[in-house]
């Protein structure tokens, strides 16, 4: 059908080309094939009608196409005949006639192609149905064959499984028997097989080792529950036998066995009957000797610890991870202990303590929050009689096996008596220091007179000069004013000397001020200058310029310097070897200031250097043995330290350091060193 339509379209195109060529050129050559093309068009139109006879729509279109072709051919013939008259319009009319034919052919082609596509789809669907039916048939056959095969295989598997289960059961029995035998032979615990009446039928080596018997004793039947059990445990055995008869097993319990040598062994024993209707069973015995020893050692350790706590400390305490008390034990000798349990659940700072201050509490809590150990944290609170009670607390952090913090454990000691003794000692030291100052000032009376006479003599001289300038004609008022200023300065100087002497003699309360250490040293140098001159001692000072200010009691530190200077003078007074030189140096350290006083005397014996700061120890014939001890205690009270060493080539070097208690130190006034005073 489509081929016929294509051929018809081709013939129509040929007819159009022939007629158009003639109409445009009027060349008869184009008309030679006209008859053939015309006949071909008519023949193909008839053939087309025959092909579409079964399709009413296409048949109608084919008939209409045949009529249209015949009519158009006649019209073309008429156009050709009149072509010489008007060839151009005739050609356009012919083309329009042929376009109508081509349009009808295209409609039939489109319809035929649509029918062909529909037929192809139907054919494809039919093929799919055939394939699906064939597939279903194959699947059904395969399923039936698979079911038959599966049934055969299941039967074979069931048979093999039954055989494998029988083999495995037999293997399990052998393995279980082997494991039981291995357990028995491993001697991890004692294992016995017994009769309910008490005779032991079988036992492993571990059990025989526990009771001290050998295998010959077992074979001969000498092992019996009654002979192995001490009299006080036989009632417990009777209860166990009744339990075995009633429920078939006995839960583990502790008892003792008698060894062959008569000693006893603690054991843990449990057992079970082999089954109903039998009189035999198995028992498992564990030797508790090591555990009992460990428990006894632990008990003794706890007793020793408790004794240590009770005799060394007044309280043992524990806290949780939030620092709340969870346990407290107070010594029996503690008379003012708080009520038992009254502080449980509270933190240490929730208990009404008086001391320390808020800053100390803050630092203590920082230590606790950092889970660090602490030692000798001192507290104070009121006792029932209204007095203060002092407590020193120490503690260690506790961590679990995973390293997590769980709390603190620690001890506390009442230090009230110690604090009172320390206060009494400080009072005695103050008295001794005062006595030492008075004694020292008696020795320095000549130096004091010299120091006081100097400003007085200068005052008299300046006053006389002022009178002379006033009597002059005319009076020289500038010189008078200058002399009066000098008199005022000399008066202040005398007042300072007298004030310093009075402060050293009288028991002035300790006070802390910021002062220049170099100035304080120079005042003591001025006070002892006459003594040095009298004994022929050359003084050299190297005082560091810009030395930071220090905080403390100026009078006490001047007493330390004064004692060291006088000790050096006295030491060199008894020495005739070489020149007598006294050096006083100051310098700045990383953490404070350092004062060094060295002499060229006979020096100290190394054995004496270890004890020179001890109270009542002296190398002088008339010494009290308290001067250096007091000096050291004063330096340490200011947070410093004091020591002595040998000087080269001879003599002794006394040094003490004082800390700087704040970051930004205040520099002292610049003091000029005196290389040779």
Buried (B, 14 or more C-beta within 10 A) or exposed (E): BEEBBEBBBEBBEBBBEBBBBBBBEEEEEBBEBBEEBBEBBBEBBEBBBEBBEEBEEBBEBBBEBBEBBBEBBEBBEEBBEEBEEEBEEBBEBBEEBBEBBBEBBEEBBEBBEEBEEEEEEEEEEEEEEEEEEEEEEEEEEEEEEEEEEEEEEEEEEEEEEEEEEEEEEEEEEEEEEEEEEEBBEEBEBBBBBBBBEBBBEBBBBBBBBBBBBEEEBBEEEEBBBEEBBEEEBEEEBEEBBEBBEEEBEBEEEEBBBBBBEEEEBBBBBBBBBEEEEEEBBBBBBBBBEEEEEEEEEEEEEEEEEEEEBBEEBBBBBBBBEEBBBEEBBBBEEBEBBEEEEEBEEEBBBEEEBEEBEEEEBEEBBEBBEEBEEBEEBEBBBEEEEEEEBBBBBBBEBBEEEEEEEBBBBBBBBBBBEEBEEEEEEEEEBBEBBBEBBEEBBEEBEEBBEBBBEBBEEBBEBBBEBBEBBEEEEEEBEEBBEBBBEBBEBBBEBBEBBBEBBEBBBEEBEEEEEBBBBBBBBBBBBBBBBBBBBEEEBBBBBEBBBEBBBBBBBBBBBBBBBBBBBBBBBBBBBEBEEEEBBBBBBBEBEEEBBBBBBBBBBBBBEEEBBEEBBEBEBBEEEEBBBBBBBBBBBBBEBBBBBBBBBBBEEBBBBBBBBBBBEEEEBEEBEEBEBBEEB
